[in-house]
Amino acid sequence: MIKSKSTSPILPSLCGMHIGKYVIGKEIDEGGFGVMYEAIDTTLDNRVAIKFLKSTSNSKWMDEARKAAKLQNVPQIATVIEFKEEKKIVGQQEYTLRYIVWQFVEGQTLEKFLDQTDHLSTSSIVNLVTEICMGIAAMREVGLEHGDLHPRNIMIVPPKSYDPWKRYGIKILDFGLAGSYRGESFVDDMEYVRFILFDCWNRNQYYAGEKLAQDRKFHHLLTDIINRMEDPILERRLKNPLDVIHRIHDITEQSKITEPIQNTKLRTPFEYTSAEEMPEDSDLLSALYADNVPWLKEVTSFGTVIISGPRGSGKSMILKNMRLITKLASFEFDKQEFDKLGFLGFYVHSQQNLYIPFAGTSFKEKDIKTQEKFVHYLNLLFTSEILEALISLESRNFILLSPNTKISLYEFMEGKVLQKKLTKEFLSVENILIELKSIIEKEILLAQSKIVFNKKLQKMTRVGYLTELVTFLSNNVFRNSRPFYFLLDDYSNPKVPFDIQKSLNRIIGFRNSKYCFKITTEKLGFIPQDLDGKFLQQDREFTYLDLGGRYIKYDGSQRKEFIKEIIARRLKRAEINLDPDQFFGNRRHNNIAEALLFEKQGHKKKNTRVIYSGFETIYRLCMGDVGTILTLCRDIYAVWISKKQTIDEPVDYKIQDKAIRDFSKRRLDSIKELPIYGEQLYRLVEVFGDISKKYLYEYSKSSTNYDYREVLRIDLVENPNCLKGEAKELLTKLITEHIFLDAGTAYPLGKGISNIQLILRPIYTPVLKISYTNRYAVRMSCSQLKGFLSNPEKFIQSGNRFLNLVSNDGTSIDGKTLTLDSYYDGVEK
């Protein structure tokens, strides 16, 4: 910090003396130009500040004091009351005392304030520097230069008790003397501003770690301003205080990461095939979402819901469109729509927030401290989401937050969450939510660092924190009985390890009437158990919704209309004036089994060749799976558009057929690429395809009522507890990699797999040349399933010989029951 230098004689102490109408009190400060005292104006009984000047050989100080006296209504300037020169005997010696009297300013100096401040927010820095520059601009307007504008001469003025916005200000003291001391050390006022700005920014870092993206951007732009303020070429130097104000406010806006909502046009109707791919700053999530989800009522009713299903089944789409921030991104969502909402949804994505920040970090089992930090971390994530929603709600005038409410929220966060006591000075109440959001994001980074490096956090929220936060917001912000829904997406092992899940499940299982959780997970990826070993009870503490099972029923008209509406919205957004049935056509095989048989037999009958085309066929092949449908449609569209000049034409059925067959083959081949058991899983699908073909092509021959043996399912006739080791892992991979869908209705509760119906995903059927209709099942015992999983080559060899002997009902020969196990025994003998 710059300090003034003086070679002037030392004035005698004046404490207790009567000088003019003033009684001199304690000395406040001594600087290069003189000594400042507190004093009492005996006429008005007011406190004042008097500066007694050190020796000066000219009378220019009076001219400067007159200029200073003109600054009577400048909020950033201490008002000059009078200036005078008189002789006074002090002790045994006569002195000529020259002094200036100012209003007395209560508060603390900027120097002391900075010494006591660990963290200054960006908005506090901007507001502080703005105030100082405004004061300098006012002085320059009357021809004044302070010349000694170090932080001891700037007072921080607390807000008035009657100011609802609690705005802090500054007062510049001890000015109007530079002109009479130009022969001595003199520093341009804007040079002081540069040093103050630099010093303040060094106090912006909330912790010794990574800065937020917006802070890094602000710092980059601020460095340019500081460099311009000390440019050695005077013509380029930034020296006008008003220019500094404009530039620092400009970079504040430029550094904001959030962009305005965009009405995004799709370049192709299938540009984004999942909710995760869609940009957060557009209205696409809501615009492309069909709200006629068949199971929406089950999900949106109050209560914790666990939603499982294959990738692409629409789990994330449902949660993201329950999210309040997604609704606020829609141009059609107005205050009336907000007021009608039955719940307020706040969203966290496990992949982005609970997995990626800790990828590669190993956690010790039963590390209670780490598990407690994860509870705190999840609380921070939802707090940040809530603050972002509040900022958007206030900016769109959907809610009105009083200054007291904002200050109360600030104090709540400071008491419950924040590691450091924050500096409220110059933090405008209007920006409190934005500042809190920034601080919470820094708290999130801090928590990540402490978890990764196994360091202690000084303050941590606990399991009951969300209850306290929701209660505060319900009582002070929303003032109604709407529940809060905490939306936890992709909450699956290994992204969220089971030990961490058990810790976080204490929050999820915290029963109350104010909030609940909606959780999406992979099948077998969620363990509904807490640290104490207590299982969350299905239908009591949570309900279970399996989208895989829901998609199995093809004939659900509501489900089909839901998918059709999604595609229709995409076509419209891409400015294609056709509905899905018109675009893809309504061609389909009423009997795919018959078509396959005729094709294999080389039937000459017209239109017997299997052609995969039309919306109905696409829907059935993808089993209503949103992600797979959109990906397949994207591939079909890419081939079609490459051959056509106009997009407002239906897609040729031959192009659809080839694209679908190619897609099916790629999907099957991709199984081989799985890092664990890829080749074995691929072979299991091939073997199941061979079994299905055996049923279709051989046992359908004798059927007189067209009761075709279309097999797409494995039914277990007993609990598969006999599976151990590799066989168990293979079954788990078949389910978790979504090769087969598990149609069970009860969540396994971490106790293993039970009551399984495994259905091969129909998208594999074109390349396997089997029917995609789920009519019959291969029924297996646990030992049979073990044989199928462990040695598919032997199974297909023996299994086909077995199938050759089985009668049409698939269970007996001549009334004699025959099991696959007993046939194996016969073969081996």
Secondary structure by P-SEA (a helix, b strand, c coil): cbbbbbcccccccccccccccccccccccccccbbbbbbbcccccbbbbbbbbccccccaaaaaaaaaaacccccccccccccbbbbbbccccccccccccccccccccaaaaaaacccccaaaaaaaaaaaaaaaaaaaaaccccccccccccccccccccccccccbbbbccccccccccccccccaaaaaaaaaaaaaaacccccccccaaaaaaaaaaaaaaaaaaccccccccccaaaaaaaaaaaaaaaccccccccccccccccccccccccccccccccccccccccccccccccbbbbbbccccaaaaaaaaacaaaaaacccccaaaaaaccbbbbbbbcccccccccccccccccaaaaaaaaaaaaaaaaaaaaaaaaaaaaaaccccccaaaaaaaaaaaaacccccccccccccccaaaaaaaaaaaaaaaaaaaaaaaccccccccccaaaaaaaaaaaaccccccbbbbbcccccccccccaaaaaaacccccccccccbbbbbbccccccccccccccccccccbbbbbcccccccccaaaaaaaaaaaaaaaaaaacccccccccccccccccaaaaaaaaaacccccccccccccaaaaaaaacccaaaaaaaaaaaaaaaaaacccccccccaaaaaaaaaaaaaaaaaaaaacccaaaaaaaaaaaaaaaaaaaaccccccccccccccccbbbbcccccccccaaaaaaaaaaaacccccccccccccccccbbbbbccccccccccccccccccccccaaaaaaaaccaaaaaaaaaaaaaaccccccccccccccaaaaaaaaac
